[in-house]
Protein backbone atom coordinates (compact mmCIF):
# COMPACT_ATOMS: atom_id res chain seq x y z
CA UNK A 1 0.00 0.00 0.00
CA UNK A 2 2.79 2.43 0.87
CA UNK A 3 4.74 1.59 -2.28
CA UNK A 4 1.64 2.16 -4.41
CA UNK A 5 1.01 5.47 -2.65
CA UNK A 6 4.62 6.57 -3.10
CA UNK A 7 4.75 5.81 -6.81
CA UNK A 8 1.18 6.32 -7.98
CA UNK A 9 -0.54 8.69 -5.57
CA UNK A 10 2.25 10.67 -3.94
CA UNK A 11 0.60 14.10 -4.04
CA UNK A 12 -2.72 12.64 -2.95
CA UNK A 13 -1.43 10.53 -0.05
CA UNK A 14 2.17 11.37 0.84
CA UNK A 15 2.52 15.10 0.18
CA UNK A 16 -0.77 16.34 1.59
CA UNK A 17 -0.97 19.83 2.96
CA UNK A 18 -1.76 19.79 6.68
CA UNK A 19 -5.35 20.61 7.61
CA UNK A 20 -4.19 22.60 10.65
CA UNK A 21 -1.11 24.71 11.18
CA UNK A 22 0.61 25.34 14.48
CA UNK A 23 -0.64 28.94 14.42
CA UNK A 24 -4.24 27.75 13.94
CA UNK A 25 -3.90 25.28 16.81
CA UNK A 26 -2.47 27.99 19.06
CA UNK A 27 -5.27 30.45 18.22
CA UNK A 28 -8.17 27.97 18.29
CA UNK A 29 -7.24 26.33 21.59
CA UNK A 30 -5.17 29.04 23.28
CA UNK A 31 -2.16 26.73 23.48
CA UNK A 32 1.09 28.62 24.18
CA UNK A 33 3.99 28.29 21.79
CA UNK A 34 5.98 25.17 22.56
CA UNK A 35 6.29 21.42 22.01
CA UNK A 36 2.60 20.74 22.76
CA UNK A 37 1.59 22.45 19.51
CA UNK A 38 4.00 20.25 17.55
CA UNK A 39 2.63 17.12 19.22
CA UNK A 40 -0.95 18.09 18.36
CA UNK A 41 -0.01 19.08 14.81
CA UNK A 42 1.81 15.77 14.26
CA UNK A 43 -1.12 13.78 15.63
CA UNK A 44 -3.58 15.62 13.38
CA UNK A 45 -1.33 15.06 10.36
CA UNK A 46 -1.07 11.35 11.17
CA UNK A 47 -4.86 11.16 11.49
CA UNK A 48 -5.14 12.95 8.15
CA UNK A 49 -2.76 10.52 6.46
CA UNK A 50 -4.67 7.57 7.95
CA UNK A 51 -7.91 9.09 6.65
CA UNK A 52 -9.35 9.51 10.14
CA UNK A 53 -9.89 13.23 9.45
CA UNK A 54 -10.46 14.76 6.05
CA UNK A 55 -11.67 18.31 6.66
CA UNK A 56 -10.72 21.36 8.67
CA UNK A 57 -13.73 20.83 10.96
CA UNK A 58 -12.81 17.18 11.61
CA UNK A 59 -9.21 18.20 12.27
CA UNK A 60 -10.37 20.78 14.82
CA UNK A 61 -12.56 18.21 16.57
CA UNK A 62 -9.69 15.71 16.63
CA UNK A 63 -7.26 18.33 17.97
CA UNK A 64 -9.72 19.43 20.65
CA UNK A 65 -9.55 15.92 22.16
CA UNK A 66 -5.76 16.25 22.40
CA UNK A 67 -5.63 19.66 24.08
N, C-alpha and C positions, 0 to 999 in steps of 0.2 A: 504494500500500500504506500509506504513512504517513497520507494523507488519510483513508482508510477507518479506520485505527486511531484517529486523532484523533476522528473523529465517531461511530464505531460501537462501538469497543472500547477507549475511553480508559482505564477503570479496569483492564482486563485487560492492556493492552499498555503504555500510556504511564505511568500512575500506579502502577506496581507497587512494593510495599514491597521494600526491598533484602533479599537473603538473608543478607548479613553486614553487621554494623555495624563501625565503626572499633574499638570496644572489643573485639568478638569477635576481630577480626584481631590486635589487639595481644596479647590473652591467648593465643590459639591458637598464634601463631607467635613470641611474645616479641619483637615489633617495638616499638621505643620510639616514643613519641608524636612525630609529625612528618609531613612531607610524604609519606613513603613509604607510610604507612597510607592517606592520601587517594588516592594513585596506585593502590594495590591495590584499594581499595574501588570506585573509578571503573571499573577494568578488570573487576571482578566484575559490577558493575551493567550494564556494556555487554554482557558475555557473557550475562547474564540477559535483557536486552532482545532480544538476537539469538538467544535460545533455545539457546544453547550449554550453559548450566547451568540446571537447573530445580528443584534441591533444595539444602538446606543442605549435605549431604554433597558434592554435585558442586561447590558453591561453594567449600567448603574445599579440595577437591582442586585446583581451578583456581587458587585463591589460593596454595596451597603451591608451585606452579610459578613464581609471581612473586616469592616471598620470597627 
